[in-house]
Amino acid sequence: MGERTGRFLIYLIQPTHYDDDGYPLQWHRTIVPSNSLACLNGIVHDAIARGALAGTDVEIHSINEFNTFVSPQKIVAKIAANGGKGFVGLVGVQSNQFPRALDIARELAAGGVPVCIGGFHVSGSIAMLEVLPAELREAQELGIALFAGEAEDGRIDEVLRDARAGRLKLLYDHGKDMPNLAGAPVPFLARGEIDRTIGSLSSLDLGRGCPFDCSFCAIINVQGRKSRFRTADDLEKIVRHNAADGIYTFFLTDDNFARNRNWEAFCDRLIALREEGLKVRLTMQIDTLAHKIPRFIDKCTAAGVYSVFIGLENINSDSLESVGKKQNRVDDYREMFLAWKRRHVVITCGYIVGFPNDTKDSVLADIETIKRRLPIDVLFLTYLTPLPGSADHRHAVEAGTWLEPDLGKYDLHHRTTRHPVMSGAEWDAAYHEGHGCFYDWDHVETIFRRMVATGSNKRFSTLYRILACRIALEVEGVAMLESGYFRRKRRRHRRTGMALENPVVFYPKYWFHAARSVFGAAYTYLRLRRILKRTWTDPDRYDYVDEAIAPVVGGTEGEDWVATTRLTDRAERLRAARRTA
């Protein structure tokens, strides 16, 4: 072995974003892990194992700032004490996270630490804009490197070697050449990091790229329109690696698993692993036509899928056509949802407010239609947002359309442009009232009644998702997926340019908010439990039927849709048992 050159410290940080008061959004426990952080952690470990920094002892730290405090000063001090040998990579940085990432990087660069920022904002901006935006130029002027594209296929090696040598380039641009995923390093995080998520949830991705043409989406311009895939052997390695740490529950981050050509091989491998005793459970994202694929739902549920996220986006066909989302066929929606309901899967749908044809009245009317006609368990509302990296954003920039200058608001839950029909107040009202309308207590009881009537046993999976959605927006003012358990703040951790609050102001306000949050969560949870108990013990619970769970006559090829209110064999057996008793 060659001569050792000392220890080299590597910090991989997934930055959070600032809240409206300028404090980093952080929790004691978060709902979802960072797949970008897991991928980069696996990639860097693989690079070290391959000898990318031969002759150097390496120490790697992976940090998700959503659930862990990050002190740039402490990192600077540790690297300085190590003789200046170190590197910080800010990974998976989305547009709303860029201001926080730049604040961290600014302090690190001032302390002489080599630092690089990568992720969707850098990649999307470089891919779609003719001129580098001001915030990226500012980063480079501070000596901060930028990484565009994906880091597999050994692309991280050059960055690590340059960082060790103290001569990072200002730009590593791999955005036009998408790497192969088959045989790529296993994404993983240490068990301690996974334990900072509620339910010790891990993540994985099996494919990237999307063939569709939605103008509001940045994925197609960052990950490409050509789909790339891992293999079933890769999947097994990921599962076994996590299972060795006692982790069996995953969020599959693929934008659309149904478009993965290897979906059946993946499902078959997971089914075999489950039969072996590895009881894998999955939440996945799929499109509105996935149920048309023969055997798809049966295979997925046998593989451990218990929850799906579906990009419903809108129920107005004209609105969907206006943004190129031609694959969503409104007439198929109820048939699709019932297909998943028959397998007792919890259904979460994304719904976008602010398409060009939307008005406040039309949005609220559409929400009422959804409540009445579609058996959705959870509705996740977002603003139509021209995200950097999307065609909508590029067109707005080229046309000189007003765009919100604060990148921190590009989180899908703030207005970032003007609507052609609604005023800003009307748009906000449509968003917030639509959310409150879907989660009113009467409709929550309807959701539970549909769940019981269709024979589902996902009582608490459904309850906790409804709880998270109500509390996140109503109490914390954030989206469910970026929320968590018990908000954490530090007075001195505030956005650059915003004054520190007086301790006499900060601490009473913080603890009052914490108490209000805990009380609101407890009250909502207890009320949900009472509603659940009432529906679960109702003697006529299995006879409940409404327009949303009534039968579809005809339907999907291969599905036995008949004119009956009996959606599942299990529900029928339960009814029969009650009649006998």
HULIN-V396800 format. One record per run of one state. SS is the DSSP state (H for helix, E for strand, L for the rest). FROM is the first residue (numbers start at 1). TO is the last residue. If there is no record, write none. Layout:
SS:FROM:TO / SS:FROM:TO
//
This chain:
L:1:6 / E:7:14 / L:15:17 / E:18:18 / L:19:22 / E:23:24 / L:25:25 / E:26:30 / L:31:34 / H:35:49 / L:50:56 / E:57:64 / L:65:71 / H:72:81 / L:82:85 / E:86:90 / L:91:94 / H:95:110 / L:111:113 / E:114:118 / L:119:119 / H:120:128 / L:129:133 / H:134:141 / L:142:144 / E:145:148 / L:149:154 / H:155:165 / L:166:170 / E:171:173 / L:174:190 / H:191:194 / L:195:196 / E:197:197 / L:198:201 / E:202:204 / L:205:206 / E:207:208 / L:209:218 / H:219:222 / L:223:227 / E:228:229 / L:230:231 / H:232:243 / L:244:248 / E:249:252 / L:253:256 / H:257:259 / L:260:262 / H:263:276 / L:277:280 / E:281:286 / L:287:289 / H:290:292 / L:293:295 / H:296:302 / L:303:304 / E:305:313 / L:314:316 / H:317:322 / L:323:329 / H:330:341 / L:342:345 / E:346:353 / L:354:359 / H:360:373 / L:374:377 / E:378:383 / L:384:390 / H:391:399 / L:400:402 / E:403:403 / L:404:406 / H:407:409 / L:410:416 / E:417:417 / L:418:423 / H:424:438 / L:439:440 / H:441:453 / L:454:458 / H:459:476 / L:477:479 / H:480:482 / L:483:483 / E:484:488 / L:489:493 / E:494:494 / L:495:502 / H:503:537 / L:538:540 / H:541:543 / L:544:553 / E:554:554 / L:555:560 / E:561:561 / L:562:568 / H:569:580 / L:581:581
//
